[in-house]
Amino acid sequence: MVAVIPRWDHRLKDPESVAFTILDVLADFESEGKLKNLPKSKKFPVKTILAILLFKQYYNLPLRDAQHYGRKFFGANIHYSTLHNWE
């Protein structure tokens, strides 16, 4: 079960907290078996690609900034063209 965070919670203002919350939600989905039917990636885990794209959409970032935050918060240097293909 996924916990809902109220919109006034201070954790939603901090990018690092948002990144870890996204990873927690994706881990819950993975444990429930809801990520089984996704296409596979050869180089990177699909969970990491989805986390970066969700972070990008949450903050309304361009792809190059999403690539930077992917390195910073998720530890994956995924090129912006790969992110574009997964969008």
N, CA, C and O atoms as a Maestro MAE file, in Angstrom:
{
 s_m_m2io_version
 :::
 2.0.0
}

f_m_ct {
 s_m_title
 :::
 protein
 m_atom[348] {
  # First column is atom index #
  i_m_mmod_type
  r_m_x_coord
  r_m_y_coord
  r_m_z_coord
  i_m_residue_number
  s_m_chain_name
  s_m_pdb_residue_name
  s_m_pdb_atom_name
  i_m_atomic_number
  :::
  1 25 0.840 -1.170 0.000 1 A "MET " " N  " 7
  2 3 0.000 0.000 0.000 1 A "MET " " CA " 6
  3 2 0.892 1.242 0.000 1 A "MET " " C  " 6
  4 15 1.866 1.309 0.749 1 A "MET " " O  " 8
  5 25 0.569 2.191 -0.813 2 A "VAL " " N  " 7
  6 3 1.352 3.410 -0.955 2 A "VAL " " CA " 6
  7 2 0.777 4.474 -0.036 2 A "VAL " " C  " 6
  8 15 -0.427 4.731 -0.037 2 A "VAL " " O  " 8
  9 25 1.656 5.092 0.750 3 A "ALA " " N  " 7
  10 3 1.221 6.167 1.638 3 A "ALA " " CA " 6
  11 2 1.144 7.477 0.858 3 A "ALA " " C  " 6
  12 15 2.015 7.780 0.043 3 A "ALA " " O  " 8
  13 25 0.103 8.238 1.117 4 A "VAL " " N  " 7
  14 3 -0.082 9.526 0.453 4 A "VAL " " CA " 6
  15 2 0.500 10.609 1.354 4 A "VAL " " C  " 6
  16 15 0.212 10.657 2.550 4 A "VAL " " O  " 8
  17 25 1.320 11.476 0.769 5 A "ILE " " N  " 7
  18 3 1.912 12.577 1.518 5 A "ILE " " CA " 6
  19 2 1.066 13.819 1.269 5 A "ILE " " C  " 6
  20 15 0.809 14.160 0.114 5 A "ILE " " O  " 8
  21 25 0.626 14.505 2.324 6 A "PRO " " N  " 7
  22 3 -0.155 15.733 2.127 6 A "PRO " " CA " 6
  23 2 0.653 16.782 1.372 6 A "PRO " " C  " 6
  24 15 1.875 16.845 1.515 6 A "PRO " " O  " 8
  25 25 -0.007 17.590 0.586 7 A "ARG " " N  " 7
  26 3 0.696 18.543 -0.266 7 A "ARG " " CA " 6
  27 2 1.394 19.638 0.525 7 A "ARG " " C  " 6
  28 15 2.281 20.299 -0.014 7 A "ARG " " O  " 8
  29 25 1.025 19.857 1.794 8 A "TRP " " N  " 7
  30 3 1.671 20.883 2.607 8 A "TRP " " CA " 6
  31 2 2.876 20.338 3.371 8 A "TRP " " C  " 6
  32 15 3.517 21.078 4.118 8 A "TRP " " O  " 8
  33 25 3.187 19.075 3.197 9 A "ASP " " N  " 7
  34 3 4.323 18.472 3.886 9 A "ASP " " CA " 6
  35 2 5.627 19.082 3.377 9 A "ASP " " C  " 6
  36 15 5.805 19.271 2.174 9 A "ASP " " O  " 8
  37 25 6.532 19.387 4.299 10 A "HIS " " N  " 7
  38 3 7.796 20.036 3.933 10 A "HIS " " CA " 6
  39 2 8.699 19.145 3.090 10 A "HIS " " C  " 6
  40 15 9.578 19.652 2.393 10 A "HIS " " O  " 8
  41 25 8.504 17.829 3.138 11 A "ARG " " N  " 7
  42 3 9.352 16.928 2.346 11 A "ARG " " CA " 6
  43 2 9.160 17.107 0.849 11 A "ARG " " C  " 6
  44 15 10.039 16.744 0.067 11 A "ARG " " O  " 8
  45 25 8.040 17.653 0.445 12 A "LEU " " N  " 7
  46 3 7.787 17.846 -0.980 12 A "LEU " " CA " 6
  47 2 8.511 19.058 -1.540 12 A "LEU " " C  " 6
  48 15 8.539 19.255 -2.755 12 A "LEU " " O  " 8
  49 25 9.094 19.867 -0.678 13 A "LYS " " N  " 7
  50 3 9.863 21.030 -1.129 13 A "LYS " " CA " 6
  51 2 11.339 20.699 -1.335 13 A "LYS " " C  " 6
  52 15 12.031 21.395 -2.078 13 A "LYS " " O  " 8
  53 25 11.818 19.659 -0.693 14 A "ASP " " N  " 7
  54 3 13.227 19.277 -0.756 14 A "ASP " " CA " 6
  55 2 13.429 18.251 -1.874 14 A "ASP " " C  " 6
  56 15 12.837 17.172 -1.827 14 A "ASP " " O  " 8
  57 25 14.256 18.568 -2.883 15 A "PRO " " N  " 7
  58 3 14.435 17.630 -4.008 15 A "PRO " " CA " 6
  59 2 14.963 16.261 -3.588 15 A "PRO " " C  " 6
  60 15 14.571 15.246 -4.164 15 A "PRO " " O  " 8
  61 25 15.842 16.221 -2.599 16 A "GLU " " N  " 7
  62 3 16.387 14.936 -2.166 16 A "GLU " " CA " 6
  63 2 15.302 14.068 -1.522 16 A "GLU " " C  " 6
  64 15 15.257 12.858 -1.745 16 A "GLU " " O  " 8
  65 25 14.438 14.684 -0.733 17 A "SER " " N  " 7
  66 3 13.332 13.938 -0.124 17 A "SER " " CA " 6
  67 2 12.353 13.441 -1.179 17 A "SER " " C  " 6
  68 15 11.830 12.331 -1.077 17 A "SER " " O  " 8
  69 25 12.108 14.264 -2.189 18 A "VAL " " N  " 7
  70 3 11.220 13.851 -3.282 18 A "VAL " " CA " 6
  71 2 11.816 12.652 -4.016 18 A "VAL " " C  " 6
  72 15 11.100 11.713 -4.365 18 A "VAL " " O  " 8
  73 25 13.129 12.686 -4.248 19 A "ALA " " N  " 7
  74 3 13.793 11.577 -4.943 19 A "ALA " " CA " 6
  75 2 13.654 10.279 -4.150 19 A "ALA " " C  " 6
  76 15 13.344 9.235 -4.724 19 A "ALA " " O  " 8
  77 25 13.880 10.334 -2.840 20 A "PHE " " N  " 7
  78 3 13.767 9.125 -2.031 20 A "PHE " " CA " 6
  79 2 12.319 8.658 -1.906 20 A "PHE " " C  " 6
  80 15 12.060 7.458 -1.814 20 A "PHE " " O  " 8
  81 25 11.381 9.593 -1.902 21 A "THR " " N  " 7
  82 3 9.968 9.216 -1.872 21 A "THR " " CA " 6
  83 2 9.571 8.501 -3.158 21 A "THR " " C  " 6
  84 15 8.832 7.517 -3.123 21 A "THR " " O  " 8
  85 25 10.064 8.994 -4.295 22 A "ILE " " N  " 7
  86 3 9.791 8.339 -5.578 22 A "ILE " " CA " 6
  87 2 10.347 6.922 -5.574 22 A "ILE " " C  " 6
  88 15 9.679 5.993 -6.028 22 A "ILE " " O  " 8
  89 25 11.570 6.748 -5.063 23 A "LEU " " N  " 7
  90 3 12.159 5.408 -5.002 23 A "LEU " " CA " 6
  91 2 11.361 4.490 -4.078 23 A "LEU " " C  " 6
  92 15 11.206 3.305 -4.374 23 A "LEU " " O  " 8
  93 25 10.854 5.019 -2.968 24 A "ASP " " N  " 7
  94 3 10.034 4.210 -2.061 24 A "ASP " " CA " 6
  95 2 8.737 3.764 -2.728 24 A "ASP " " C  " 6
  96 15 8.325 2.611 -2.593 24 A "ASP " " O  " 8
  97 25 8.102 4.676 -3.442 25 A "VAL " " N  " 7
  98 3 6.850 4.337 -4.127 25 A "VAL " " CA " 6
  99 2 7.102 3.282 -5.203 25 A "VAL " " C  " 6
  100 15 6.323 2.339 -5.342 25 A "VAL " " O  " 8
  101 25 8.188 3.436 -5.967 26 A "LEU " " N  " 7
  102 3 8.508 2.442 -7.000 26 A "LEU " " CA " 6
  103 2 8.872 1.099 -6.382 26 A "LEU " " C  " 6
  104 15 8.568 0.056 -6.962 26 A "LEU " " O  " 8
  105 25 9.516 1.100 -5.219 27 A "ALA " " N  " 7
  106 3 9.821 -0.158 -4.533 27 A "ALA " " CA " 6
  107 2 8.531 -0.850 -4.091 27 A "ALA " " C  " 6
  108 15 8.425 -2.075 -4.158 27 A "ALA " " O  " 8
  109 25 7.544 -0.058 -3.637 28 A "ASP " " N  " 7
  110 3 6.247 -0.640 -3.278 28 A "ASP " " CA " 6
  111 2 5.561 -1.248 -4.500 28 A "ASP " " C  " 6
  112 15 5.006 -2.344 -4.424 28 A "ASP " " O  " 8
  113 25 5.601 -0.535 -5.623 29 A "PHE " " N  " 7
  114 3 5.013 -1.069 -6.852 29 A "PHE " " CA " 6
  115 2 5.721 -2.347 -7.287 29 A "PHE " " C  " 6
  116 15 5.082 -3.294 -7.746 29 A "PHE " " O  " 8
  117 25 7.040 -2.369 -7.141 30 A "GLU " " N  " 7
  118 3 7.811 -3.542 -7.534 30 A "GLU " " CA " 6
  119 2 7.468 -4.732 -6.642 30 A "GLU " " C  " 6
  120 15 7.358 -5.859 -7.125 30 A "GLU " " O  " 8
  121 25 7.299 -4.486 -5.344 31 A "SER " " N  " 7
  122 3 6.965 -5.583 -4.435 31 A "SER " " CA " 6
  123 2 5.553 -6.120 -4.686 31 A "SER " " C  " 6
  124 15 5.275 -7.290 -4.427 31 A "SER " " O  " 8
  125 25 4.671 -5.266 -5.188 32 A "GLU " " N  " 7
  126 3 3.312 -5.707 -5.517 32 A "GLU " " CA " 6
  127 2 3.240 -6.352 -6.897 32 A "GLU " " C  " 6
  128 15 2.191 -6.872 -7.277 32 A "GLU " " O  " 8
  129 25 4.330 -6.326 -7.649 33 A "GLY " " N  " 7
  130 3 4.362 -6.954 -8.963 33 A "GLY " " CA " 6
  131 2 3.787 -6.112 -10.077 33 A "GLY " " C  " 6
  132 15 3.436 -6.643 -11.130 33 A "GLY " " O  " 8
  133 25 3.680 -4.808 -9.870 34 A "LYS " " N  " 7
  134 3 3.073 -3.945 -10.883 34 A "LYS " " CA " 6
  135 2 4.071 -3.446 -11.924 34 A "LYS " " C  " 6
  136 15 3.667 -2.804 -12.894 34 A "LYS " " O  " 8
  137 25 5.351 -3.721 -11.749 35 A "LEU " " N  " 7
  138 3 6.352 -3.276 -12.720 35 A "LEU " " CA " 6
  139 2 6.829 -4.415 -13.616 35 A "LEU " " C  " 6
  140 15 7.836 -4.270 -14.310 35 A "LEU " " O  " 8
  141 25 6.128 -5.541 -13.613 36 A "LYS " " N  " 7
  142 3 6.574 -6.704 -14.379 36 A "LYS " " CA " 6
  143 2 6.406 -6.537 -15.883 36 A "LYS " " C  " 6
  144 15 7.232 -7.039 -16.646 36 A "LYS " " O  " 8
  145 25 5.375 -5.854 -16.324 37 A "ASN " " N  " 7
  146 3 5.050 -5.790 -17.748 37 A "ASN " " CA " 6
  147 2 5.712 -4.629 -18.472 37 A "ASN " " C  " 6
  148 15 5.346 -4.325 -19.607 37 A "ASN " " O  " 8
  149 25 6.671 -3.981 -17.845 38 A "LEU " " N  " 7
  150 3 7.360 -2.865 -18.492 38 A "LEU " " CA " 6
  151 2 8.436 -3.382 -19.439 38 A "LEU " " C  " 6
  152 15 8.968 -4.473 -19.235 38 A "LEU " " O  " 8
  153 25 8.759 -2.612 -20.469 39 A "PRO " " N  " 7
  154 3 9.857 -3.024 -21.348 39 A "PRO " " CA " 6
  155 2 11.176 -3.031 -20.594 39 A "PRO " " C  " 6
  156 15 11.315 -2.349 -19.579 39 A "PRO " " O  " 8
  157 25 12.128 -3.783 -21.074 40 A "LYS " " N  " 7
  158 3 13.425 -3.920 -20.416 40 A "LYS " " CA " 6
  159 2 14.428 -2.942 -21.014 40 A "LYS " " C  " 6
  160 15 14.348 -2.584 -22.189 40 A "LYS " " O  " 8
  161 25 15.362 -2.525 -20.191 41 A "SER " " N  " 7
  162 3 16.466 -1.685 -20.630 41 A "SER " " CA " 6
  163 2 17.743 -2.513 -20.562 41 A "SER " " C  " 6
  164 15 17.927 -3.304 -19.636 41 A "SER " " O  " 8
  165 25 18.622 -2.331 -21.539 42 A "LYS " " N  " 7
  166 3 19.849 -3.122 -21.577 42 A "LYS " " CA " 6
  167 2 20.883 -2.643 -20.559 42 A "LYS " " C  " 6
  168 15 21.603 -3.455 -19.978 42 A "LYS " " O  " 8
  169 25 20.959 -1.328 -20.341 43 A "LYS " " N  " 7
  170 3 22.016 -0.784 -19.495 43 A "LYS " " CA " 6
  171 2 21.576 -0.420 -18.087 43 A "LYS " " C  " 6
  172 15 22.331 -0.619 -17.136 43 A "LYS " " O  " 8
  173 25 20.374 0.107 -17.937 44 A "PHE " " N  " 7
  174 3 19.948 0.673 -16.664 44 A "PHE " " CA " 6
  175 2 18.682 -0.016 -16.172 44 A "PHE " " C  " 6
  176 15 17.871 -0.477 -16.975 44 A "PHE " " O  " 8
  177 25 18.511 -0.088 -14.852 45 A "PRO " " N  " 7
  178 3 17.255 -0.635 -14.331 45 A "PRO " " CA " 6
  179 2 16.075 0.262 -14.709 45 A "PRO " " C  " 6
  180 15 16.182 1.488 -14.678 45 A "PRO " " O  " 8
  181 25 14.978 -0.346 -15.058 46 A "VAL " " N  " 7
  182 3 13.787 0.401 -15.460 46 A "VAL " " CA " 6
  183 2 13.302 1.267 -14.298 46 A "VAL " " C  " 6
  184 15 12.797 2.370 -14.510 46 A "VAL " " O  " 8
  185 25 13.454 0.772 -13.088 47 A "LYS " " N  " 7
  186 3 13.038 1.525 -11.907 47 A "LYS " " CA " 6
  187 2 13.777 2.864 -11.816 47 A "LYS " " C  " 6
  188 15 13.175 3.870 -11.442 47 A "LYS " " O  " 8
  189 25 15.054 2.890 -12.147 48 A "THR " " N  " 7
  190 3 15.834 4.125 -12.098 48 A "THR " " CA " 6
  191 2 15.389 5.091 -13.187 48 A "THR " " C  " 6
  192 15 15.273 6.292 -12.944 48 A "THR " " O  " 8
  193 25 15.139 4.576 -14.383 49 A "ILE " " N  " 7
  194 3 14.680 5.433 -15.481 49 A "ILE " " CA " 6
  195 2 13.325 6.047 -15.126 49 A "ILE " " C  " 6
  196 15 13.110 7.241 -15.339 49 A "ILE " " O  " 8
  197 25 12.421 5.245 -14.591 50 A "LEU " " N  " 7
  198 3 11.112 5.763 -14.193 50 A "LEU " " CA " 6
  199 2 11.237 6.804 -13.083 50 A "LEU " " C  " 6
  200 15 10.524 7.807 -13.088 50 A "LEU " " O  " 8
  201 25 12.137 6.569 -12.139 51 A "ALA " " N  " 7
  202 3 12.321 7.522 -11.041 51 A "ALA " " CA " 6
  203 2 12.808 8.867 -11.564 51 A "ALA " " C  " 6
  204 15 12.332 9.913 -11.122 51 A "ALA " " O  " 8
  205 25 13.750 8.849 -12.500 52 A "ILE " " N  " 7
  206 3 14.262 10.104 -13.060 52 A "ILE " " CA " 6
  207 2 13.173 10.819 -13.844 52 A "ILE " " C  " 6
  208 15 13.049 12.041 -13.751 52 A "ILE " " O  " 8
  209 25 12.385 10.084 -14.609 53 A "LEU " " N  " 7
  210 3 11.312 10.714 -15.384 53 A "LEU " " CA " 6
  211 2 10.209 11.271 -14.476 53 A "LEU " " C  " 6
  212 15 9.643 12.323 -14.770 53 A "LEU " " O  " 8
  213 25 9.903 10.581 -13.389 54 A "LEU " " N  " 7
  214 3 8.924 11.111 -12.438 54 A "LEU " " CA " 6
  215 2 9.447 12.374 -11.761 54 A "LEU " " C  " 6
  216 15 8.699 13.329 -11.556 54 A "LEU " " O  " 8
  217 25 10.729 12.374 -11.417 55 A "PHE " " N  " 7
  218 3 11.354 13.559 -10.819 55 A "PHE " " CA " 6
  219 2 11.311 14.727 -11.800 55 A "PHE " " C  " 6
  220 15 11.039 15.866 -11.422 55 A "PHE " " O  " 8
  221 25 11.585 14.421 -13.065 56 A "LYS " " N  " 7
  222 3 11.549 15.453 -14.111 56 A "LYS " " CA " 6
  223 2 10.151 16.049 -14.229 56 A "LYS " " C  " 6
  224 15 10.004 17.268 -14.317 56 A "LYS " " O  " 8
  225 25 9.139 15.215 -14.232 57 A "GLN " " N  " 7
  226 3 7.773 15.703 -14.362 57 A "GLN " " CA " 6
  227 2 7.321 16.467 -13.119 57 A "GLN " " C  " 6
  228 15 6.584 17.448 -13.224 57 A "GLN " " O  " 8
  229 25 7.759 16.021 -11.950 58 A "TYR " " N  " 7
  230 3 7.355 16.684 -10.709 58 A "TYR " " CA " 6
  231 2 7.865 18.120 -10.664 58 A "TYR " " C  " 6
  232 15 7.144 19.028 -10.251 58 A "TYR " " O  " 8
  233 25 9.107 18.321 -11.090 59 A "TYR " " N  " 7
  234 3 9.702 19.655 -11.063 59 A "TYR " " CA " 6
  235 2 9.634 20.373 -12.409 59 A "TYR " " C  " 6
  236 15 10.138 21.490 -12.531 59 A "TYR " " O  " 8
  237 25 9.025 19.762 -13.416 60 A "ASN " " N  " 7
  238 3 8.877 20.355 -14.747 60 A "ASN " " CA " 6
  239 2 10.239 20.783 -15.309 60 A "ASN " " C  " 6
  240 15 10.437 21.939 -15.685 60 A "ASN " " O  " 8
  241 25 11.160 19.833 -15.357 61 A "LEU " " N  " 7
  242 3 12.535 20.089 -15.780 61 A "LEU " " CA " 6
  243 2 12.745 19.708 -17.236 61 A "LEU " " C  " 6
  244 15 12.035 18.850 -17.761 61 A "LEU " " O  " 8
  245 25 13.727 20.346 -17.902 62 A "PRO " " N  " 7
  246 3 14.136 19.853 -19.220 62 A "PRO " " CA " 6
  247 2 14.942 18.556 -19.069 62 A "PRO " " C  " 6
  248 15 15.375 18.203 -17.972 62 A "PRO " " O  " 8
  249 25 15.129 17.866 -20.175 63 A "LEU " " N  " 7
  250 3 15.796 16.562 -20.135 63 A "LEU " " CA " 6
  251 2 17.243 16.646 -19.651 63 A "LEU " " C  " 6
  252 15 17.704 15.755 -18.938 63 A "LEU " " O  " 8
  253 25 17.956 17.688 -20.022 64 A "ARG " " N  " 7
  254 3 19.352 17.803 -19.583 64 A "ARG " " CA " 6
  255 2 19.453 18.004 -18.075 64 A "ARG " " C  " 6
  256 15 20.375 17.492 -17.441 64 A "ARG " " O  " 8
  257 25 18.516 18.741 -17.502 65 A "ASP " " N  " 7
  258 3 18.501 18.881 -16.045 65 A "ASP " " CA " 6
  259 2 18.120 17.563 -15.383 65 A "ASP " " C  " 6
  260 15 18.649 17.223 -14.325 65 A "ASP " " O  " 8
  261 25 17.219 16.832 -15.992 66 A "ALA " " N  " 7
  262 3 16.848 15.521 -15.459 66 A "ALA " " CA " 6
  263 2 18.053 14.584 -15.479 66 A "ALA " " C  " 6
  264 15 18.231 13.779 -14.565 66 A "ALA " " O  " 8
  265 25 18.877 14.688 -16.516 67 A "GLN " " N  " 7
  266 3 20.099 13.886 -16.584 67 A "GLN " " CA " 6
  267 2 21.023 14.244 -15.419 67 A "GLN " " C  " 6
  268 15 21.602 13.357 -14.792 67 A "GLN " " O  " 8
  269 25 21.161 15.533 -15.128 68 A "HIS " " N  " 7
  270 3 22.017 15.982 -14.027 68 A "HIS " " CA " 6
  271 2 21.497 15.470 -12.679 68 A "HIS " " C  " 6
  272 15 22.266 14.940 -11.877 68 A "HIS " " O  " 8
  273 25 20.193 15.629 -12.432 69 A "TYR " " N  " 7
  274 3 19.634 15.173 -11.164 69 A "TYR " " CA " 6
  275 2 19.626 13.651 -11.073 69 A "TYR " " C  " 6
  276 15 19.663 13.096 -9.974 69 A "TYR " " O  " 8
  277 25 19.577 12.981 -12.200 70 A "GLY " " N  " 7
  278 3 19.695 11.526 -12.189 70 A "GLY " " CA " 6
  279 2 21.050 11.086 -11.671 70 A "GLY " " C  " 6
  280 15 21.154 10.115 -10.921 70 A "GLY " " O  " 8
  281 25 22.093 11.807 -12.076 71 A "ARG " " N  " 7
  282 3 23.435 11.524 -11.550 71 A "ARG " " CA " 6
  283 2 23.515 11.861 -10.067 71 A "ARG " " C  " 6
  284 15 24.093 11.109 -9.283 71 A "ARG " " O  " 8
  285 25 22.937 12.985 -9.692 72 A "LYS " " N  " 7
  286 3 23.072 13.492 -8.324 72 A "LYS " " CA " 6
  287 2 22.283 12.666 -7.307 72 A "LYS " " C  " 6
  288 15 22.822 12.303 -6.262 72 A "LYS " " O  " 8
  289 25 21.018 12.367 -7.595 73 A "PHE " " N  " 7
  290 3 20.155 11.724 -6.611 73 A "PHE " " CA " 6
  291 2 19.988 10.224 -6.805 73 A "PHE " " C  " 6
  292 15 19.794 9.492 -5.835 73 A "PHE " " O  " 8
  293 25 20.062 9.760 -8.050 74 A "PHE " " N  " 7
  294 3 19.781 8.355 -8.310 74 A "PHE " " CA " 6
  295 2 21.024 7.554 -8.678 74 A "PHE " " C  " 6
  296 15 20.949 6.335 -8.830 74 A "PHE " " O  " 8
  297 25 22.163 8.222 -8.823 75 A "GLY " " N  " 7
  298 3 23.418 7.532 -9.088 75 A "GLY " " CA " 6
  299 2 23.492 6.870 -10.445 75 A "GLY " " C  " 6
  300 15 24.204 5.879 -10.606 75 A "GLY " " O  " 8
  301 25 22.777 7.390 -11.424 76 A "ALA " " N  " 7
  302 3 22.780 6.801 -12.762 76 A "ALA " " CA " 6
  303 2 23.001 7.898 -13.790 76 A "ALA " " C  " 6
  304 15 22.249 8.871 -13.841 76 A "ALA " " O  " 8
  305 25 24.023 7.741 -14.597 77 A "ASN " " N  " 7
  306 3 24.320 8.713 -15.646 77 A "ASN " " CA " 6
  307 2 23.617 8.272 -16.932 77 A "ASN " " C  " 6
  308 15 24.234 7.692 -17.825 77 A "ASN " " O  " 8
  309 25 22.339 8.553 -17.005 78 A "ILE " " N  " 7
  310 3 21.530 8.170 -18.161 78 A "ILE " " CA " 6
  311 2 21.446 9.369 -19.089 78 A "ILE " " C  " 6
  312 15 21.007 10.445 -18.681 78 A "ILE " " O  " 8
  313 25 21.862 9.190 -20.328 79 A "HIS " " N  " 7
  314 3 21.892 10.281 -21.297 79 A "HIS " " CA " 6
  315 2 20.477 10.790 -21.550 79 A "HIS " " C  " 6
  316 15 19.509 10.032 -21.494 79 A "HIS " " O  " 8
  317 25 20.378 12.081 -21.828 80 A "TYR " " N  " 7
  318 3 19.054 12.684 -22.005 80 A "TYR " " CA " 6
  319 2 18.312 12.110 -23.209 80 A "TYR " " C  " 6
  320 15 17.081 12.106 -23.224 80 A "TYR " " O  " 8
  321 25 19.041 11.624 -24.222 81 A "SER " " N  " 7
  322 3 18.349 11.029 -25.373 81 A "SER " " CA " 6
  323 2 17.678 9.702 -24.985 81 A "SER " " C  " 6
  324 15 16.617 9.365 -25.510 81 A "SER " " O  " 8
  325 25 18.296 8.962 -24.074 82 A "THR " " N  " 7
  326 3 17.676 7.735 -23.571 82 A "THR " " CA " 6
  327 2 16.417 8.068 -22.775 82 A "THR " " C  " 6
  328 15 15.399 7.387 -22.891 82 A "THR " " O  " 8
  329 25 16.498 9.118 -21.969 83 A "LEU " " N  " 7
  330 3 15.317 9.545 -21.215 83 A "LEU " " CA " 6
  331 2 14.205 9.979 -22.163 83 A "LEU " " C  " 6
  332 15 13.028 9.716 -21.919 83 A "LEU " " O  " 8
  333 25 14.593 10.645 -23.245 84 A "HIS " " N  " 7
  334 3 13.599 11.079 -24.230 84 A "HIS " " CA " 6
  335 2 12.905 9.875 -24.870 84 A "HIS " " C  " 6
  336 15 11.695 9.905 -25.096 84 A "HIS " " O  " 8
  337 25 13.660 8.825 -25.160 85 A "ASN " " N  " 7
  338 3 13.059 7.624 -25.751 85 A "ASN " " CA " 6
  339 2 12.079 6.954 -24.796 85 A "ASN " " C  " 6
  340 15 11.107 6.343 -25.241 85 A "ASN " " O  " 8
  341 25 12.318 7.058 -23.491 86 A "TRP " " N  " 7
  342 3 11.446 6.425 -22.503 86 A "TRP " " CA " 6
  343 2 10.255 7.293 -22.138 86 A "TRP " " C  " 6
  344 15 9.319 6.806 -21.505 86 A "TRP " " O  " 8
  345 25 10.262 8.570 -22.520 87 A "GLU " " N  " 7
  346 3 9.142 9.452 -22.173 87 A "GLU " " CA " 6
  347 2 7.862 9.036 -22.856 87 A "GLU " " C  " 6
  348 15 6.827 9.676 -22.669 87 A "GLU " " O  " 8
  :::
 }
 m_bond[347] {
  # First column is bond index #
  i_m_from
  i_m_to
  i_m_order
  :::
  1 1 2 1
  2 2 3 1
  3 3 4 2
  4 3 5 1
  5 5 6 1
  6 6 7 1
  7 7 8 2
  8 7 9 1
  9 9 10 1
  10 10 11 1
  11 11 12 2
  12 11 13 1
  13 13 14 1
  14 14 15 1
  15 15 16 2
  16 15 17 1
  17 17 18 1
  18 18 19 1
  19 19 20 2
  20 19 21 1
  21 21 22 1
  22 22 23 1
  23 23 24 2
  24 23 25 1
  25 25 26 1
  26 26 27 1
  27 27 28 2
  28 27 29 1
  29 29 30 1
  30 30 31 1
  31 31 32 2
  32 31 33 1
  33 33 34 1
  34 34 35 1
  35 35 36 2
  36 35 37 1
  37 37 38 1
  38 38 39 1
  39 39 40 2
  40 39 41 1
  41 41 42 1
  42 42 43 1
  43 43 44 2
  44 43 45 1
  45 45 46 1
  46 46 47 1
  47 47 48 2
  48 47 49 1
  49 49 50 1
  50 50 51 1
  51 51 52 2
  52 51 53 1
  53 53 54 1
  54 54 55 1
  55 55 56 2
  56 55 57 1
  57 57 58 1
  58 58 59 1
  59 59 60 2
  60 59 61 1
  61 61 62 1
  62 62 63 1
  63 63 64 2
  64 63 65 1
  65 65 66 1
  66 66 67 1
  67 67 68 2
  68 67 69 1
  69 69 70 1
  70 70 71 1
  71 71 72 2
  72 71 73 1
  73 73 74 1
  74 74 75 1
  75 75 76 2
  76 75 77 1
  77 77 78 1
  78 78 79 1
  79 79 80 2
  80 79 81 1
  81 81 82 1
  82 82 83 1
  83 83 84 2
  84 83 85 1
  85 85 86 1
  86 86 87 1
  87 87 88 2
  88 87 89 1
  89 89 90 1
  90 90 91 1
  91 91 92 2
  92 91 93 1
  93 93 94 1
  94 94 95 1
  95 95 96 2
  96 95 97 1
  97 97 98 1
  98 98 99 1
  99 99 100 2
  100 99 101 1
  101 101 102 1
  102 102 103 1
  103 103 104 2
  104 103 105 1
  105 105 106 1
  106 106 107 1
  107 107 108 2
  108 107 109 1
  109 109 110 1
  110 110 111 1
  111 111 112 2
  112 111 113 1
  113 113 114 1
  114 114 115 1
  115 115 116 2
  116 115 117 1
  117 117 118 1
  118 118 119 1
  119 119 120 2
  120 119 121 1
  121 121 122 1
  122 122 123 1
  123 123 124 2
  124 123 125 1
  125 125 126 1
  126 126 127 1
  127 127 128 2
  128 127 129 1
  129 129 130 1
  130 130 131 1
  131 131 132 2
  132 131 133 1
  133 133 134 1
  134 134 135 1
  135 135 136 2
  136 135 137 1
  137 137 138 1
  138 138 139 1
  139 139 140 2
  140 139 141 1
  141 141 142 1
  142 142 143 1
  143 143 144 2
  144 143 145 1
  145 145 146 1
  146 146 147 1
  147 147 148 2
  148 147 149 1
  149 149 150 1
  150 150 151 1
  151 151 152 2
  152 151 153 1
  153 153 154 1
  154 154 155 1
  155 155 156 2
  156 155 157 1
  157 157 158 1
  158 158 159 1
  159 159 160 2
  160 159 161 1
  161 161 162 1
  162 162 163 1
  163 163 164 2
  164 163 165 1
  165 165 166 1
  166 166 167 1
  167 167 168 2
  168 167 169 1
  169 169 170 1
  170 170 171 1
  171 171 172 2
  172 171 173 1
  173 173 174 1
  174 174 175 1
  175 175 176 2
  176 175 177 1
  177 177 178 1
  178 178 179 1
  179 179 180 2
  180 179 181 1
  181 181 182 1
  182 182 183 1
  183 183 184 2
  184 183 185 1
  185 185 186 1
  186 186 187 1
  187 187 188 2
  188 187 189 1
  189 189 190 1
  190 190 191 1
  191 191 192 2
  192 191 193 1
  193 193 194 1
  194 194 195 1
  195 195 196 2
  196 195 197 1
  197 197 198 1
  198 198 199 1
  199 199 200 2
  200 199 201 1
  201 201 202 1
  202 202 203 1
  203 203 204 2
  204 203 205 1
  205 205 206 1
  206 206 207 1
  207 207 208 2
  208 207 209 1
  209 209 210 1
  210 210 211 1
  211 211 212 2
  212 211 213 1
  213 213 214 1
  214 214 215 1
  215 215 216 2
  216 215 217 1
  217 217 218 1
  218 218 219 1
  219 219 220 2
  220 219 221 1
  221 221 222 1
  222 222 223 1
  223 223 224 2
  224 223 225 1
  225 225 226 1
  226 226 227 1
  227 227 228 2
  228 227 229 1
  229 229 230 1
  230 230 231 1
  231 231 232 2
  232 231 233 1
  233 233 234 1
  234 234 235 1
  235 235 236 2
  236 235 237 1
  237 237 238 1
  238 238 239 1
  239 239 240 2
  240 239 241 1
  241 241 242 1
  242 242 243 1
  243 243 244 2
  244 243 245 1
  245 245 246 1
  246 246 247 1
  247 247 248 2
  248 247 249 1
  249 249 250 1
  250 250 251 1
  251 251 252 2
  252 251 253 1
  253 253 254 1
  254 254 255 1
  255 255 256 2
  256 255 257 1
  257 257 258 1
  258 258 259 1
  259 259 260 2
  260 259 261 1
  261 261 262 1
  262 262 263 1
  263 263 264 2
  264 263 265 1
  265 265 266 1
  266 266 267 1
  267 267 268 2
  268 267 269 1
  269 269 270 1
  270 270 271 1
  271 271 272 2
  272 271 273 1
  273 273 274 1
  274 274 275 1
  275 275 276 2
  276 275 277 1
  277 277 278 1
  278 278 279 1
  279 279 280 2
  280 279 281 1
  281 281 282 1
  282 282 283 1
  283 283 284 2
  284 283 285 1
  285 285 286 1
  286 286 287 1
  287 287 288 2
  288 287 289 1
  289 289 290 1
  290 290 291 1
  291 291 292 2
  292 291 293 1
  293 293 294 1
  294 294 295 1
  295 295 296 2
  296 295 297 1
  297 297 298 1
  298 298 299 1
  299 299 300 2
  300 299 301 1
  301 301 302 1
  302 302 303 1
  303 303 304 2
  304 303 305 1
  305 305 306 1
  306 306 307 1
  307 307 308 2
  308 307 309 1
  309 309 310 1
  310 310 311 1
  311 311 312 2
  312 311 313 1
  313 313 314 1
  314 314 315 1
  315 315 316 2
  316 315 317 1
  317 317 318 1
  318 318 319 1
  319 319 320 2
  320 319 321 1
  321 321 322 1
  322 322 323 1
  323 323 324 2
  324 323 325 1
  325 325 326 1
  326 326 327 1
  327 327 328 2
  328 327 329 1
  329 329 330 1
  330 330 331 1
  331 331 332 2
  332 331 333 1
  333 333 334 1
  334 334 335 1
  335 335 336 2
  336 335 337 1
  337 337 338 1
  338 338 339 1
  339 339 340 2
  340 339 341 1
  341 341 342 1
  342 342 343 1
  343 343 344 2
  344 343 345 1
  345 345 346 1
  346 346 347 1
  347 347 348 2
  :::
 }
}
